[in-house]
Amino acid sequence: MTVFFDLDRTLMNFEVGEDLGIKAVFENYKNELKMDYEEFRSTWKDVAQKIFDEYSAGLHTFDEQRHLRVKKCSS
């Protein structure tokens, strides 16, 4: 027997986890960032989606997409 679980918002609230992670990153680096939390959160979400789409299309490795998100959100 094979059992499949859909963790994409069915069994786990992805948005809450994502927001907690964004907040933690912001709190760690807020003195170095040139934006407030809401602007950082919005920028992070936009950049993360764009980079994830590129990763899904095979344009980046897993590690590359992780580094690109941070680089693009902090510049």
Predicted model as a PDB file, atoms N, CA, C, CB and O in Angstrom, pLDDT in the B-factor column:
MODEL        1                                                                  
ATOM      1  N   MET A   1       0.844  -1.173   0.000  1.00 82.00           N  
ATOM      2  CA  MET A   1       0.000   0.000   0.000  1.00 82.00           C  
ATOM      3  C   MET A   1       0.894   1.242   0.000  1.00 82.00           C  
ATOM      4  CB  MET A   1      -0.963  -0.005   1.222  1.00 82.00           C  
ATOM      5  O   MET A   1       1.910   1.292   0.693  1.00 82.00           O  
ATOM      6  N   THR A   2       0.502   2.223  -0.777  1.00 81.00           N  
ATOM      7  CA  THR A   2       1.223   3.491  -0.842  1.00 81.00           C  
ATOM      8  C   THR A   2       0.299   4.594  -0.346  1.00 81.00           C  
ATOM      9  CB  THR A   2       1.724   3.788  -2.292  1.00 81.00           C  
ATOM     10  O   THR A   2      -0.872   4.654  -0.721  1.00 81.00           O  
ATOM     11  N   VAL A   3       0.840   5.465   0.503  1.00 73.00           N  
ATOM     12  CA  VAL A   3       0.062   6.592   1.016  1.00 73.00           C  
ATOM     13  C   VAL A   3       0.770   7.874   0.614  1.00 73.00           C  
ATOM     14  CB  VAL A   3      -0.116   6.508   2.571  1.00 73.00           C  
ATOM     15  O   VAL A   3       1.972   8.017   0.839  1.00 73.00           O  
ATOM     16  N   PHE A   4       0.044   8.798   0.028  1.00 67.00           N  
ATOM     17  CA  PHE A   4       0.584  10.091  -0.356  1.00 67.00           C  
ATOM     18  C   PHE A   4      -0.044  11.175   0.521  1.00 67.00           C  
ATOM     19  CB  PHE A   4       0.328  10.375  -1.862  1.00 67.00           C  
ATOM     20  O   PHE A   4      -1.249  11.172   0.774  1.00 67.00           O  
ATOM     21  N   PHE A   5       0.792  12.091   0.973  1.00 70.00           N  
ATOM     22  CA  PHE A   5       0.302  13.227   1.741  1.00 70.00           C  
ATOM     23  C   PHE A   5       0.596  14.505   0.983  1.00 70.00           C  
ATOM     24  CB  PHE A   5       0.939  13.266   3.147  1.00 70.00           C  
ATOM     25  O   PHE A   5       1.688  14.689   0.447  1.00 70.00           O  
ATOM     26  N   ASP A   6      -0.372  15.369   0.946  1.00 65.00           N  
ATOM     27  CA  ASP A   6      -0.201  16.683   0.342  1.00 65.00           C  
ATOM     28  C   ASP A   6       0.073  17.674   1.455  1.00 65.00           C  
ATOM     29  CB  ASP A   6      -1.453  17.101  -0.490  1.00 65.00           C  
ATOM     30  O   ASP A   6      -0.850  18.083   2.158  1.00 65.00           O  
ATOM     31  N   LEU A   7       1.326  18.067   1.626  1.00 64.00           N  
ATOM     32  CA  LEU A   7       1.691  19.001   2.687  1.00 64.00           C  
ATOM     33  C   LEU A   7       1.551  20.456   2.253  1.00 64.00           C  
ATOM     34  CB  LEU A   7       3.110  18.739   3.139  1.00 64.00           C  
ATOM     35  O   LEU A   7       1.827  21.370   3.030  1.00 64.00           O  
ATOM     36  N   ASP A   8       1.130  20.664   1.030  1.00 65.00           N  
ATOM     37  CA  ASP A   8       1.019  22.017   0.501  1.00 65.00           C  
ATOM     38  C   ASP A   8      -0.315  22.632   0.921  1.00 65.00           C  
ATOM     39  CB  ASP A   8       1.156  22.013  -1.039  1.00 65.00           C  
ATOM     40  O   ASP A   8      -1.266  22.691   0.141  1.00 65.00           O  
ATOM     41  N   ARG A   9      -0.360  23.081   2.153  1.00 67.00           N  
ATOM     42  CA  ARG A   9      -1.514  23.780   2.738  1.00 67.00           C  
ATOM     43  C   ARG A   9      -2.653  22.859   3.161  1.00 67.00           C  
ATOM     44  CB  ARG A   9      -2.039  24.778   1.758  1.00 67.00           C  
ATOM     45  O   ARG A   9      -3.688  23.344   3.619  1.00 67.00           O  
ATOM     46  N   THR A  10      -2.494  21.558   3.022  1.00 71.00           N  
ATOM     47  CA  THR A  10      -3.539  20.644   3.460  1.00 71.00           C  
ATOM     48  C   THR A  10      -3.310  20.220   4.906  1.00 71.00           C  
ATOM     49  CB  THR A  10      -3.593  19.415   2.547  1.00 71.00           C  
ATOM     50  O   THR A  10      -4.203  20.353   5.744  1.00 71.00           O  
ATOM     51  N   LEU A  11      -2.133  19.719   5.196  1.00 71.00           N  
ATOM     52  CA  LEU A  11      -1.800  19.279   6.550  1.00 71.00           C  
ATOM     53  C   LEU A  11      -0.929  20.277   7.296  1.00 71.00           C  
ATOM     54  CB  LEU A  11      -1.103  17.947   6.498  1.00 71.00           C  
ATOM     55  O   LEU A  11      -0.750  20.166   8.509  1.00 71.00           O  
ATOM     56  N   MET A  12      -0.398  21.233   6.587  1.00 70.00           N  
ATOM     57  CA  MET A  12       0.528  22.186   7.186  1.00 70.00           C  
ATOM     58  C   MET A  12       0.234  23.569   6.630  1.00 70.00           C  
ATOM     59  CB  MET A  12       2.005  21.783   6.918  1.00 70.00           C  
ATOM     60  O   MET A  12       0.017  23.727   5.428  1.00 70.00           O  
ATOM     61  N   ASN A  13       0.226  24.570   7.503  1.00 75.00           N  
ATOM     62  CA  ASN A  13       0.001  25.940   7.068  1.00 75.00           C  
ATOM     63  C   ASN A  13       1.335  26.556   6.666  1.00 75.00           C  
ATOM     64  CB  ASN A  13      -0.684  26.775   8.182  1.00 75.00           C  
ATOM     65  O   ASN A  13       2.070  27.071   7.509  1.00 75.00           O  
ATOM     66  N   PHE A  14       1.638  26.500   5.380  1.00 79.00           N  
ATOM     67  CA  PHE A  14       2.910  26.979   4.855  1.00 79.00           C  
ATOM     68  C   PHE A  14       3.114  28.461   5.145  1.00 79.00           C  
ATOM     69  CB  PHE A  14       2.989  26.726   3.359  1.00 79.00           C  
ATOM     70  O   PHE A  14       4.217  28.878   5.499  1.00 79.00           O  
ATOM     71  N   GLU A  15       2.059  29.261   4.997  1.00 85.00           N  
ATOM     72  CA  GLU A  15       2.188  30.713   5.149  1.00 85.00           C  
ATOM     73  C   GLU A  15       2.637  31.116   6.550  1.00 85.00           C  
ATOM     74  CB  GLU A  15       0.870  31.386   4.826  1.00 85.00           C  
ATOM     75  O   GLU A  15       3.447  32.030   6.699  1.00 85.00           O  
ATOM     76  N   VAL A  16       2.123  30.448   7.571  1.00 87.00           N  
ATOM     77  CA  VAL A  16       2.521  30.777   8.945  1.00 87.00           C  
ATOM     78  C   VAL A  16       4.009  30.482   9.140  1.00 87.00           C  
ATOM     79  CB  VAL A  16       1.669  29.977   9.974  1.00 87.00           C  
ATOM     80  O   VAL A  16       4.735  31.304   9.699  1.00 87.00           O  
ATOM     81  N   GLY A  17       4.458  29.335   8.690  1.00 87.00           N  
ATOM     82  CA  GLY A  17       5.875  28.986   8.791  1.00 87.00           C  
ATOM     83  C   GLY A  17       6.756  29.941   8.009  1.00 87.00           C  
ATOM     84  O   GLY A  17       7.820  30.345   8.477  1.00 87.00           O  
ATOM     85  N   GLU A  18       6.307  30.297   6.815  1.00 89.00           N  
ATOM     86  CA  GLU A  18       7.065  31.238   5.992  1.00 89.00           C  
ATOM     87  C   GLU A  18       7.166  32.596   6.690  1.00 89.00           C  
ATOM     88  CB  GLU A  18       6.407  31.394   4.603  1.00 89.00           C  
ATOM     89  O   GLU A  18       8.245  33.185   6.753  1.00 89.00           O  
ATOM     90  N   ASP A  19       6.050  33.086   7.207  1.00 94.00           N  
ATOM     91  CA  ASP A  19       6.057  34.387   7.887  1.00 94.00           C  
ATOM     92  C   ASP A  19       6.942  34.382   9.125  1.00 94.00           C  
ATOM     93  CB  ASP A  19       4.642  34.784   8.275  1.00 94.00           C  
ATOM     94  O   ASP A  19       7.624  35.369   9.400  1.00 94.00           O  
ATOM     95  N   LEU A  20       6.940  33.290   9.872  1.00 94.00           N  
ATOM     96  CA  LEU A  20       7.816  33.193  11.048  1.00 94.00           C  
ATOM     97  C   LEU A  20       9.287  33.229  10.627  1.00 94.00           C  
ATOM     98  CB  LEU A  20       7.518  31.894  11.842  1.00 94.00           C  
ATOM     99  O   LEU A  20      10.110  33.856  11.293  1.00 94.00           O  
ATOM    100  N   GLY A  21       9.612  32.563   9.533  1.00 93.00           N  
ATOM    101  CA  GLY A  21      10.982  32.578   9.023  1.00 93.00           C  
ATOM    102  C   GLY A  21      11.394  33.950   8.528  1.00 93.00           C  
ATOM    103  O   GLY A  21      12.507  34.403   8.795  1.00 93.00           O  
ATOM    104  N   ILE A  22      10.497  34.618   7.805  1.00 94.00           N  
ATOM    105  CA  ILE A  22      10.787  35.968   7.311  1.00 94.00           C  
ATOM    106  C   ILE A  22      11.015  36.908   8.486  1.00 94.00           C  
ATOM    107  CB  ILE A  22       9.632  36.490   6.416  1.00 94.00           C  
ATOM    108  O   ILE A  22      11.946  37.714   8.468  1.00 94.00           O  
ATOM    109  N   LYS A  23      10.177  36.809   9.499  1.00 96.00           N  
ATOM    110  CA  LYS A  23      10.306  37.670  10.679  1.00 96.00           C  
ATOM    111  C   LYS A  23      11.636  37.417  11.387  1.00 96.00           C  
ATOM    112  CB  LYS A  23       9.132  37.435  11.652  1.00 96.00           C  
ATOM    113  O   LYS A  23      12.294  38.362  11.822  1.00 96.00           O  
ATOM    114  N   ALA A  24      12.033  36.151  11.505  1.00 95.00           N  
ATOM    115  CA  ALA A  24      13.301  35.818  12.162  1.00 95.00           C  
ATOM    116  C   ALA A  24      14.490  36.391  11.391  1.00 95.00           C  
ATOM    117  CB  ALA A  24      13.448  34.295  12.298  1.00 95.00           C  
ATOM    118  O   ALA A  24      15.418  36.930  11.993  1.00 95.00           O  
ATOM    119  N   VAL A  25      14.464  36.278  10.071  1.00 92.00           N  
ATOM    120  CA  VAL A  25      15.547  36.835   9.255  1.00 92.00           C  
ATOM    121  C   VAL A  25      15.576  38.352   9.413  1.00 92.00           C  
ATOM    122  CB  VAL A  25      15.374  36.444   7.757  1.00 92.00           C  
ATOM    123  O   VAL A  25      16.642  38.945   9.577  1.00 92.00           O  
ATOM    124  N   PHE A  26      14.404  38.974   9.363  1.00 94.00           N  
ATOM    125  CA  PHE A  26      14.342  40.429   9.507  1.00 94.00           C  
ATOM    126  C   PHE A  26      14.898  40.866  10.867  1.00 94.00           C  
ATOM    127  CB  PHE A  26      12.889  40.922   9.340  1.00 94.00           C  
ATOM    128  O   PHE A  26      15.689  41.806  10.944  1.00 94.00           O  
ATOM    129  N   GLU A  27      14.490  40.197  11.917  1.00 96.00           N  
ATOM    130  CA  GLU A  27      14.959  40.566  13.262  1.00 96.00           C  
ATOM    131  C   GLU A  27      16.477  40.436  13.382  1.00 96.00           C  
ATOM    132  CB  GLU A  27      14.279  39.690  14.322  1.00 96.00           C  
ATOM    133  O   GLU A  27      17.119  41.252  14.043  1.00 96.00           O  
ATOM    134  N   ASN A  28      17.042  39.429  12.754  1.00 94.00           N  
ATOM    135  CA  ASN A  28      18.497  39.236  12.801  1.00 94.00           C  
ATOM    136  C   ASN A  28      19.265  40.305  12.043  1.00 94.00           C  
ATOM    137  CB  ASN A  28      18.853  37.884  12.243  1.00 94.00           C  
ATOM    138  O   ASN A  28      20.373  40.671  12.434  1.00 94.00           O  
ATOM    139  N   TYR A  29      18.679  40.813  10.955  1.00 91.00           N  
ATOM    140  CA  TYR A  29      19.415  41.709  10.059  1.00 91.00           C  
ATOM    141  C   TYR A  29      18.794  43.095   9.911  1.00 91.00           C  
ATOM    142  CB  TYR A  29      19.523  41.080   8.712  1.00 91.00           C  
ATOM    143  O   TYR A  29      19.201  43.856   9.034  1.00 91.00           O  
ATOM    144  N   LYS A  30      17.820  43.437  10.746  1.00 92.00           N  
ATOM    145  CA  LYS A  30      17.105  44.697  10.565  1.00 92.00           C  
ATOM    146  C   LYS A  30      18.005  45.924  10.625  1.00 92.00           C  
ATOM    147  CB  LYS A  30      16.037  44.821  11.602  1.00 92.00           C  
ATOM    148  O   LYS A  30      17.702  46.936   9.993  1.00 92.00           O  
ATOM    149  N   ASN A  31      19.096  45.856  11.366  1.00 93.00           N  
ATOM    150  CA  ASN A  31      20.008  47.001  11.436  1.00 93.00           C  
ATOM    151  C   ASN A  31      20.806  47.183  10.151  1.00 93.00           C  
ATOM    152  CB  ASN A  31      20.960  46.838  12.606  1.00 93.00           C  
ATOM    153  O   ASN A  31      21.333  48.266   9.896  1.00 93.00           O  
ATOM    154  N   GLU A  32      20.899  46.144   9.349  1.00 90.00           N  
ATOM    155  CA  GLU A  32      21.638  46.202   8.088  1.00 90.00           C  
ATOM    156  C   GLU A  32      20.727  46.449   6.883  1.00 90.00           C  
ATOM    157  CB  GLU A  32      22.409  44.914   7.887  1.00 90.00           C  
ATOM    158  O   GLU A  32      21.196  46.808   5.803  1.00 90.00           O  
ATOM    159  N   LEU A  33      19.432  46.254   7.080  1.00 89.00           N  
ATOM    160  CA  LEU A  33      18.482  46.416   5.975  1.00 89.00           C  
ATOM    161  C   LEU A  33      18.022  47.858   5.877  1.00 89.00           C  
ATOM    162  CB  LEU A  33      17.271  45.487   6.155  1.00 89.00           C  
ATOM    163  O   LEU A  33      17.950  48.575   6.875  1.00 89.00           O  
ATOM    164  N   LYS A  34      17.717  48.264   4.670  1.00 88.00           N  
ATOM    165  CA  LYS A  34      17.282  49.639   4.438  1.00 88.00           C  
ATOM    166  C   LYS A  34      15.777  49.689   4.181  1.00 88.00           C  
ATOM    167  CB  LYS A  34      18.047  50.255   3.251  1.00 88.00           C  
ATOM    168  O   LYS A  34      15.309  50.414   3.304  1.00 88.00           O  
ATOM    169  N   MET A  35      15.032  48.910   4.956  1.00 92.00           N  
ATOM    170  CA  MET A  35      13.578  48.869   4.794  1.00 92.00           C  
ATOM    171  C   MET A  35      12.930  48.421   6.090  1.00 92.00           C  
ATOM    172  CB  MET A  35      13.175  47.929   3.636  1.00 92.00           C  
ATOM    173  O   MET A  35      13.583  47.819   6.943  1.00 92.00           O  
ATOM    174  N   ASP A  36      11.648  48.713   6.237  1.00 95.00           N  
ATOM    175  CA  ASP A  36      10.929  48.246   7.414  1.00 95.00           C  
ATOM    176  C   ASP A  36      10.457  46.809   7.184  1.00 95.00           C  
ATOM    177  CB  ASP A  36       9.727  49.179   7.732  1.00 95.00           C  
ATOM    178  O   ASP A  36      10.650  46.245   6.107  1.00 95.00           O  
ATOM    179  N   TYR A  37       9.837  46.229   8.211  1.00 96.00           N  
ATOM    180  CA  TYR A  37       9.448  44.825   8.136  1.00 96.00           C  
ATOM    181  C   TYR A  37       8.468  44.553   6.996  1.00 96.00           C  
ATOM    182  CB  TYR A  37       8.837  44.391   9.449  1.00 96.00           C  
ATOM    183  O   TYR A  37       8.649  43.595   6.244  1.00 96.00           O  
ATOM    184  N   GLU A  38       7.441  45.378   6.860  1.00 96.00           N  
ATOM    185  CA  GLU A  38       6.430  45.121   5.829  1.00 96.00           C  
ATOM    186  C   GLU A  38       7.027  45.159   4.425  1.00 96.00           C  
ATOM    187  CB  GLU A  38       5.301  46.140   5.935  1.00 96.00           C  
ATOM    188  O   GLU A  38       6.670  44.344   3.574  1.00 96.00           O  
ATOM    189  N   GLU A  39       7.927  46.094   4.185  1.00 95.00           N  
ATOM    190  CA  GLU A  39       8.581  46.165   2.877  1.00 95.00           C  
ATOM    191  C   GLU A  39       9.478  44.943   2.671  1.00 95.00           C  
ATOM    192  CB  GLU A  39       9.408  47.471   2.748  1.00 95.00           C  
ATOM    193  O   GLU A  39       9.505  44.373   1.581  1.00 95.00           O  
ATOM    194  N   PHE A  40      10.211  44.539   3.711  1.00 95.00           N  
ATOM    195  CA  PHE A  40      11.068  43.362   3.613  1.00 95.00           C  
ATOM    196  C   PHE A  40      10.233  42.109   3.341  1.00 95.00           C  
ATOM    197  CB  PHE A  40      11.891  43.188   4.903  1.00 95.00           C  
ATOM    198  O   PHE A  40      10.592  41.294   2.492  1.00 95.00           O  
ATOM    199  N   ARG A  41       9.123  41.959   4.060  1.00 95.00           N  
ATOM    200  CA  ARG A  41       8.249  40.791   3.889  1.00 95.00           C  
ATOM    201  C   ARG A  41       7.712  40.726   2.464  1.00 95.00           C  
ATOM    202  CB  ARG A  41       7.078  40.836   4.895  1.00 95.00           C  
ATOM    203  O   ARG A  41       7.733  39.668   1.835  1.00 95.00           O  
ATOM    204  N   SER A  42       7.237  41.849   1.960  1.00 95.00           N  
ATOM    205  CA  SER A  42       6.705  41.903   0.604  1.00 95.00           C  
ATOM    206  C   SER A  42       7.794  41.591  -0.430  1.00 95.00           C  
ATOM    207  CB  SER A  42       6.094  43.285   0.329  1.00 95.00           C  
ATOM    208  O   SER A  42       7.579  40.818  -1.363  1.00 95.00           O  
ATOM    209  N   THR A  43       8.950  42.199  -0.244  1.00 94.00           N  
ATOM    210  CA  THR A  43      10.083  41.955  -1.153  1.00 94.00           C  
ATOM    211  C   THR A  43      10.479  40.491  -1.119  1.00 94.00           C  
ATOM    212  CB  THR A  43      11.291  42.841  -0.777  1.00 94.00           C  
ATOM    213  O   THR A  43      10.680  39.876  -2.166  1.00 94.00           O  
ATOM    214  N   TRP A  44      10.594  39.923   0.090  1.00 94.00           N  
ATOM    215  CA  TRP A  44      10.983  38.513   0.240  1.00 94.00           C  
ATOM    216  C   TRP A  44      10.015  37.605  -0.509  1.00 94.00           C  
ATOM    217  CB  TRP A  44      11.034  38.118   1.731  1.00 94.00           C  
ATOM    218  O   TRP A  44      10.436  36.720  -1.254  1.00 94.00           O  
ATOM    219  N   LYS A  45       8.715  37.827  -0.308  1.00 94.00           N  
ATOM    220  CA  LYS A  45       7.728  36.958  -0.942  1.00 94.00           C  
ATOM    221  C   LYS A  45       7.790  37.061  -2.469  1.00 94.00           C  
ATOM    222  CB  LYS A  45       6.323  37.311  -0.449  1.00 94.00           C  
ATOM    223  O   LYS A  45       7.710  36.048  -3.164  1.00 94.00           O  
ATOM    224  N   ASP A  46       7.933  38.274  -2.985  1.00 95.00           N  
ATOM    225  CA  ASP A  46       8.032  38.451  -4.441  1.00 95.00           C  
ATOM    226  C   ASP A  46       9.278  37.774  -5.001  1.00 95.00           C  
ATOM    227  CB  ASP A  46       8.046  39.944  -4.797  1.00 95.00           C  
ATOM    228  O   ASP A  46       9.209  37.048  -5.993  1.00 95.00           O  
ATOM    229  N   VAL A  47      10.413  38.016  -4.360  1.00 94.00           N  
ATOM    230  CA  VAL A  47      11.679  37.435  -4.823  1.00 94.00           C  
ATOM    231  C   VAL A  47      11.647  35.918  -4.677  1.00 94.00           C  
ATOM    232  CB  VAL A  47      12.874  38.024  -4.035  1.00 94.00           C  
ATOM    233  O   VAL A  47      12.062  35.200  -5.587  1.00 94.00           O  
ATOM    234  N   ALA A  48      11.162  35.428  -3.554  1.00 92.00           N  
ATOM    235  CA  ALA A  48      11.128  33.978  -3.316  1.00 92.00           C  
ATOM    236  C   ALA A  48      10.299  33.270  -4.382  1.00 92.00           C  
ATOM    237  CB  ALA A  48      10.559  33.673  -1.918  1.00 92.00           C  
ATOM    238  O   ALA A  48      10.687  32.205  -4.862  1.00 92.00           O  
ATOM    239  N   GLN A  49       9.166  33.848  -4.753  1.00 93.00           N  
ATOM    240  CA  GLN A  49       8.323  33.219  -5.782  1.00 93.00           C  
ATOM    241  C   GLN A  49       9.025  33.210  -7.134  1.00 93.00           C  
ATOM    242  CB  GLN A  49       6.974  33.953  -5.896  1.00 93.00           C  
ATOM    243  O   GLN A  49       9.008  32.203  -7.841  1.00 93.00           O  
ATOM    244  N   LYS A  50       9.638  34.324  -7.489  1.00 95.00           N  
ATOM    245  CA  LYS A  50      10.346  34.410  -8.771  1.00 95.00           C  
ATOM    246  C   LYS A  50      11.489  33.395  -8.829  1.00 95.00           C  
ATOM    247  CB  LYS A  50      10.890  35.837  -8.991  1.00 95.00           C  
ATOM    248  O   LYS A  50      11.635  32.680  -9.820  1.00 95.00           O  
ATOM    249  N   ILE A  51      12.290  33.334  -7.778  1.00 94.00           N  
ATOM    250  CA  ILE A  51      13.424  32.406  -7.744  1.00 94.00           C  
ATOM    251  C   ILE A  51      12.932  30.958  -7.718  1.00 94.00           C  
ATOM    252  CB  ILE A  51      14.319  32.689  -6.516  1.00 94.00           C  
ATOM    253  O   ILE A  51      13.530  30.090  -8.354  1.00 94.00           O  
ATOM    254  N   PHE A  52      11.842  30.690  -6.982  1.00 93.00           N  
ATOM    255  CA  PHE A  52      11.304  29.330  -6.948  1.00 93.00           C  
ATOM    256  C   PHE A  52      10.823  28.911  -8.343  1.00 93.00           C  
ATOM    257  CB  PHE A  52      10.144  29.230  -5.925  1.00 93.00           C  
ATOM    258  O   PHE A  52      11.041  27.774  -8.761  1.00 93.00           O  
ATOM    259  N   ASP A  53      10.174  29.826  -9.054  1.00 95.00           N  
ATOM    260  CA  ASP A  53       9.730  29.519 -10.422  1.00 95.00           C  
ATOM    261  C   ASP A  53      10.923  29.202 -11.319  1.00 95.00           C  
ATOM    262  CB  ASP A  53       8.924  30.699 -11.010  1.00 95.00           C  
ATOM    263  O   ASP A  53      10.871  28.274 -12.126  1.00 95.00           O  
ATOM    264  N   GLU A  54      11.994  29.976 -11.176  1.00 96.00           N  
ATOM    265  CA  GLU A  54      13.212  29.720 -11.960  1.00 96.00           C  
ATOM    266  C   GLU A  54      13.837  28.378 -11.566  1.00 96.00           C  
ATOM    267  CB  GLU A  54      14.238  30.864 -11.761  1.00 96.00           C  
ATOM    268  O   GLU A  54      14.289  27.628 -12.431  1.00 96.00           O  
ATOM    269  N   TYR A  55      13.864  28.079 -10.281  1.00 95.00           N  
ATOM    270  CA  TYR A  55      14.380  26.792  -9.789  1.00 95.00           C  
ATOM    271  C   TYR A  55      13.540  25.638 -10.361  1.00 95.00           C  
ATOM    272  CB  TYR A  55      14.367  26.753  -8.224  1.00 95.00           C  
ATOM    273  O   TYR A  55      14.083  24.628 -10.809  1.00 95.00           O  
ATOM    274  N   SER A  56      12.222  25.803 -10.341  1.00 94.00           N  
ATOM    275  CA  SER A  56      11.326  24.762 -10.861  1.00 94.00           C  
ATOM    276  C   SER A  56      11.537  24.537 -12.357  1.00 94.00           C  
ATOM    277  CB  SER A  56       9.864  25.138 -10.593  1.00 94.00           C  
ATOM    278  O   SER A  56      11.324  23.436 -12.865  1.00 94.00           O  
ATOM    279  N   ALA A  57      11.957  25.587 -13.053  1.00 96.00           N  
ATOM    280  CA  ALA A  57      12.221  25.472 -14.495  1.00 96.00           C  
ATOM    281  C   ALA A  57      13.619  24.935 -14.781  1.00 96.00           C  
ATOM    282  CB  ALA A  57      12.046  26.828 -15.170  1.00 96.00           C  
ATOM    283  O   ALA A  57      14.007  24.805 -15.941  1.00 96.00           O  
ATOM    284  N   GLY A  58      14.382  24.621 -13.725  1.00 96.00           N  
ATOM    285  CA  GLY A  58      15.707  24.047 -13.892  1.00 96.00           C  
ATOM    286  C   GLY A  58      16.814  25.062 -14.096  1.00 96.00           C  
ATOM    287  O   GLY A  58      17.915  24.706 -14.518  1.00 96.00           O  
ATOM    288  N   LEU A  59      16.532  26.334 -13.799  1.00 96.00           N  
ATOM    289  CA  LEU A  59      17.536  27.376 -14.025  1.00 96.00           C  
ATOM    290  C   LEU A  59      18.540  27.511 -12.887  1.00 96.00           C  
ATOM    291  CB  LEU A  59      16.855  28.694 -14.239  1.00 96.00           C  
ATOM    292  O   LEU A  59      19.600  28.110 -13.067  1.00 96.00           O  
ATOM    293  N   HIS A  60      18.219  26.962 -11.720  1.00 95.00           N  
ATOM    294  CA  HIS A  60      19.105  27.046 -10.561  1.00 95.00           C  
ATOM    295  C   HIS A  60      19.135  25.708  -9.839  1.00 95.00           C  
ATOM    296  CB  HIS A  60      18.654  28.169  -9.601  1.00 95.00           C  
ATOM    297  O   HIS A  60      18.180  24.933  -9.901  1.00 95.00           O  
ATOM    298  N   THR A  61      20.237  25.448  -9.158  1.00 95.00           N  
ATOM    299  CA  THR A  61      20.285  24.287  -8.265  1.00 95.00           C  
ATOM    300  C   THR A  61      19.566  24.666  -6.969  1.00 95.00           C  
ATOM    301  CB  THR A  61      21.775  23.834  -7.982  1.00 95.00           C  
ATOM    302  O   THR A  61      19.216  25.829  -6.769  1.00 95.00           O  
ATOM    303  N   PHE A  62      19.351  23.695  -6.103  1.00 93.00           N  
ATOM    304  CA  PHE A  62      18.702  23.967  -4.825  1.00 93.00           C  
ATOM    305  C   PHE A  62      19.500  24.990  -4.019  1.00 93.00           C  
ATOM    306  CB  PHE A  62      18.536  22.668  -4.022  1.00 93.00           C  
ATOM    307  O   PHE A  62      18.938  25.951  -3.492  1.00 93.00           O  
ATOM    308  N   ASP A  63      20.817  24.776  -3.928  1.00 94.00           N  
ATOM    309  CA  ASP A  63      21.652  25.718  -3.168  1.00 94.00           C  
ATOM    310  C   ASP A  63      21.683  27.102  -3.804  1.00 94.00           C  
ATOM    311  CB  ASP A  63      23.072  25.181  -3.049  1.00 94.00           C  
ATOM    312  O   ASP A  63      21.657  28.110  -3.098  1.00 94.00           O  
ATOM    313  N   GLU A  64      21.738  27.159  -5.120  1.00 95.00           N  
ATOM    314  CA  GLU A  64      21.753  28.464  -5.804  1.00 95.00           C  
ATOM    315  C   GLU A  64      20.491  29.266  -5.492  1.00 95.00           C  
ATOM    316  CB  GLU A  64      21.888  28.271  -7.328  1.00 95.00           C  
ATOM    317  O   GLU A  64      20.569  30.462  -5.214  1.00 95.00           O  
ATOM    318  N   GLN A  65      19.342  28.619  -5.538  1.00 93.00           N  
ATOM    319  CA  GLN A  65      18.102  29.353  -5.290  1.00 93.00           C  
ATOM    320  C   GLN A  65      18.033  29.855  -3.858  1.00 93.00           C  
ATOM    321  CB  GLN A  65      16.896  28.473  -5.590  1.00 93.00           C  
ATOM    322  O   GLN A  65      17.464  30.919  -3.611  1.00 93.00           O  
ATOM    323  N   ARG A  66      18.593  29.125  -2.915  1.00 90.00           N  
ATOM    324  CA  ARG A  66      18.619  29.589  -1.520  1.00 90.00           C  
ATOM    325  C   ARG A  66      19.459  30.855  -1.386  1.00 90.00           C  
ATOM    326  CB  ARG A  66      19.173  28.489  -0.593  1.00 90.00           C  
ATOM    327  O   ARG A  66      19.057  31.809  -0.720  1.00 90.00           O  
ATOM    328  N   HIS A  67      20.621  30.855  -2.021  1.00 91.00           N  
ATOM    329  CA  HIS A  67      21.523  32.008  -1.941  1.00 91.00           C  
ATOM    330  C   HIS A  67      20.965  33.214  -2.708  1.00 91.00           C  
ATOM    331  CB  HIS A  67      22.909  31.634  -2.491  1.00 91.00           C  
ATOM    332  O   HIS A  67      21.090  34.354  -2.262  1.00 91.00           O  
ATOM    333  N   LEU A  68      20.353  32.950  -3.855  1.00 92.00           N  
ATOM    334  CA  LEU A  68      19.801  34.039  -4.661  1.00 92.00           C  
ATOM    335  C   LEU A  68      18.691  34.794  -3.926  1.00 92.00           C  
ATOM    336  CB  LEU A  68      19.266  33.492  -5.978  1.00 92.00           C  
ATOM    337  O   LEU A  68      18.608  36.019  -4.017  1.00 92.00           O  
ATOM    338  N   ARG A  69      17.841  34.065  -3.199  1.00 87.00           N  
ATOM    339  CA  ARG A  69      16.765  34.719  -2.439  1.00 87.00           C  
ATOM    340  C   ARG A  69      17.336  35.746  -1.474  1.00 87.00           C  
ATOM    341  CB  ARG A  69      15.931  33.678  -1.668  1.00 87.00           C  
ATOM    342  O   ARG A  69      16.890  36.892  -1.428  1.00 87.00           O  
ATOM    343  N   VAL A  70      18.314  35.323  -0.717  1.00 85.00           N  
ATOM    344  CA  VAL A  70      18.909  36.220   0.292  1.00 85.00           C  
ATOM    345  C   VAL A  70      19.617  37.380  -0.381  1.00 85.00           C  
ATOM    346  CB  VAL A  70      19.899  35.452   1.196  1.00 85.00           C  
ATOM    347  O   VAL A  70      19.472  38.531   0.033  1.00 85.00           O  
ATOM    348  N   LYS A  71      20.381  37.078  -1.417  1.00 87.00           N  
ATOM    349  CA  LYS A  71      21.134  38.125  -2.114  1.00 87.00           C  
ATOM    350  C   LYS A  71      20.207  39.186  -2.693  1.00 87.00           C  
ATOM    351  CB  LYS A  71      21.986  37.516  -3.230  1.00 87.00           C  
ATOM    352  O   LYS A  71      20.451  40.382  -2.534  1.00 87.00           O  
ATOM    353  N   LYS A  72      19.149  38.752  -3.359  1.00 87.00           N  
ATOM    354  CA  LYS A  72      18.250  39.701  -4.003  1.00 87.00           C  
ATOM    355  C   LYS A  72      17.390  40.466  -2.998  1.00 87.00           C  
ATOM    356  CB  LYS A  72      17.362  38.978  -4.987  1.00 87.00           C  
ATOM    357  O   LYS A  72      16.981  41.593  -3.279  1.00 87.00           O  
ATOM    358  N   CYS A  73      17.112  39.891  -1.858  1.00 82.00           N  
ATOM    359  CA  CYS A  73      16.294  40.581  -0.851  1.00 82.00           C  
ATOM    360  C   CYS A  73      17.113  41.587  -0.041  1.00 82.00           C  
ATOM    361  CB  CYS A  73      15.650  39.562   0.092  1.00 82.00           C  
ATOM    362  O   CYS A  73      16.553  42.499   0.568  1.00 82.00           O  
ATOM    363  N   SER A  74      18.383  41.428  -0.034  1.00 75.00           N  
ATOM    364  CA  SER A  74      19.209  42.312   0.783  1.00 75.00           C  
ATOM    365  C   SER A  74      19.896  43.414  -0.026  1.00 75.00           C  
ATOM    366  CB  SER A  74      20.248  41.503   1.509  1.00 75.00           C  
ATOM    367  O   SER A  74      20.603  44.254   0.531  1.00 75.00           O  
ATOM    368  N   SER A  75      19.685  43.403  -1.323  1.00 71.00           N  
ATOM    369  CA  SER A  75      20.352  44.433  -2.151  1.00 71.00           C  
ATOM    370  C   SER A  75      19.424  45.587  -2.472  1.00 71.00           C  
ATOM    371  CB  SER A  75      20.868  43.821  -3.455  1.00 71.00           C  
ATOM    372  O   SER A  75      19.824  46.530  -3.155  1.00 71.00           O  
TER     373      SER A  75                                                      
ENDMDL                                                                          
END                                                                             
